[in-house]
Amino acid sequence: MKTVAVDVNPATRAVMTGTEMYTREVCSRLPAAAPELRWRFFASRPRAAVGVDVMVIPLRRLWSQVRLPLALATERPDLLFVPAHAIPFAWPGKALTVVHDLAFERYPQAYAPAERAYLRMTTRWATLRSPLLITVSESTKTDLVSAYGVRPERIRVVPLGASTPEVGAAPASRLAELGLDGNFVLQVGRIETRKNQAAALAAVERLDGVTLALAGPERDPALAARLRASARCRVLGRVDQPTLELLYKRARAVIVPSLYEGFGLPVLEAMARGKVVVAAKASSLPEVGGDAALYFHDAADPEQLAKVLEVALGDEPLRKSLAKAARERARKFTWDRCAAGVAAVIREIV
């Protein structure tokens, strides 16, 4: 029986973003997706929500580069799968990783020099060490080919899945506490230049009676301060899941004006909830939204976004049609299908 070691460390973090969720959802399903393989999961700290038996090997710093290779030297697996982290430089065996995006190449100014250098080094290492590579979209595959010269036949595209809410929505009175007393549109994600919240606010300010609600951590404090200064914007920061579900439930639309996304999980999660989605026609977003979302072509043009958003908010027959189409399209993206796709790539290698 072949043995596959898996780095599930991201799934044990207290704060869950896209890559942490990916690690948890995929890795919890891998044993069922490929029961003929022997699975060994490794992390630096325990966390019950991972969903599989994890070998905890603690180390505060350099865990993936020092502690994990030492454990692998004892286990001697046939393959190391790294779903959302760096392949250890000291691991001499076969490896497989997932390239989620190349935002650090497309928008290098959004990253500190040391962070950008590390991401470039580890991505280059992955292209050299992995016989095959997984990307989460055709858009990221194209980026990987153009930026790193990877042959297309070495890349397997495995789209992400949609997460269904595990908790109910917070009481409606919570909206007043957040300063959302009337109609609002929602954008979910980190506040940073690449997510294009400035254009979203400029578009909303062109419409009457609409507020922009932003839910997500503040990566760019200066941008967050500029957004917060507008009476038409509510910068909510990171919110708990019941509050997020309430925001999704009551938002008139969800907007995703990002300049670049490796996959566009906010589009998929909004569609899974039957929301009207207005997105930039950029990078991977049309791959996810398909015909179930509305698009504006120039992500840097708030006027275009305002015009499309006005249609999305005012055309009731269109809204009903989009809500139905959104749910139907979201059902095509499941974590079971994603895990099965990952397992198929692992079988190719081992």
Helices and strands as residue ranges (DSSP letters): E 3-7, G 9-12, H 18-27, H 30-33, E 38-43, G 48-50, E 54-56, I 63-67, H 68-75, E 79-82, E 95-99, H 103-106, G 108-110, H 113-129, E 133-135, H 138-148, G 152-154, E 155-157, H 173-177, E 184-188, G 193-195, H 197-204, E 211-215, H 221-228, E 233-237, H 241-250, E 253-256, H 265-272, E 277-280, H 285-289, G 290-292, E 294-296, H 302-314, H 316-330, H 335-349
